[in-house]
């Protein structure tokens, strides 16, 4: 079966066709796929805030 999507394409390109799956169409996979996406988004936002706070502390310490 041919699944579409970036992740499935990359899995096929590196020879891991057996790992290709319907990530969003299957209810069991959809909850995990959405959870990973949400965690990835949240960690990125929190990292930007954290790094900005480090920059503020560094500039206050030098003045």
C-alpha positions as CSV (number, residue, x, y, z in Angstrom):
1,X,0.0,0.0,0.0
2,X,1.3,3.4,-0.9
3,X,0.9,6.1,1.9
4,X,1.5,9.7,1.1
5,X,3.1,12.3,3.2
6,X,6.6,13.6,3.9
7,X,7.4,11.2,6.7
8,X,6.2,8.2,4.7
9,X,8.2,9.4,1.7
10,X,11.4,9.7,3.8
11,X,10.9,6.3,5.4
12,X,10.5,4.8,1.9
13,X,13.6,6.7,0.6
14,X,15.8,5.2,3.3
15,X,14.4,1.6,2.8
16,X,12.0,1.4,5.7
17,X,8.9,0.7,3.8
18,X,7.6,-1.6,6.5
19,X,7.5,1.4,8.9
20,X,5.2,3.4,6.6
21,X,1.7,3.7,8.0
22,X,-1.5,5.8,7.9
23,X,-0.5,8.2,10.6
24,X,-3.7,10.3,10.7
25,X,-6.3,8.0,9.1
26,X,-6.0,5.3,11.8
27,X,-7.5,6.3,15.2
28,X,-4.8,4.6,17.2
29,X,-2.0,6.4,15.3
30,X,-3.8,9.7,15.0
31,X,-3.7,10.4,18.8
32,X,0.0,9.7,19.0
33,X,0.7,11.7,15.8
34,X,-1.2,14.7,17.0
35,X,0.5,14.5,20.4
36,X,4.0,14.4,18.9
37,X,3.1,17.4,16.7
38,X,1.8,19.4,19.7
39,X,4.8,18.6,21.8
40,X,7.1,19.6,19.0
41,X,5.3,22.9,18.6
42,X,5.2,23.7,22.3
43,X,8.9,22.8,22.9
44,X,9.9,25.2,20.1
45,X,7.9,28.1,21.5
46,X,9.1,27.5,25.0
47,X,12.7,27.3,23.8
48,X,12.4,30.7,22.1
49,X,11.0,32.3,25.3
50,X,13.8,30.6,27.4
51,X,16.6,31.8,25.1
52,X,15.1,35.3,25.0
53,X,15.2,35.4,28.8
54,X,18.8,34.3,28.8
55,X,19.7,37.1,26.4
56,X,17.9,39.7,28.7
57,X,19.8,38.4,31.8
58,X,23.1,38.5,30.0
59,X,22.6,42.1,28.8
60,X,21.4,43.2,32.3
61,X,24.5,41.7,33.9
62,X,26.9,43.6,31.6
63,X,25.4,47.0,32.2
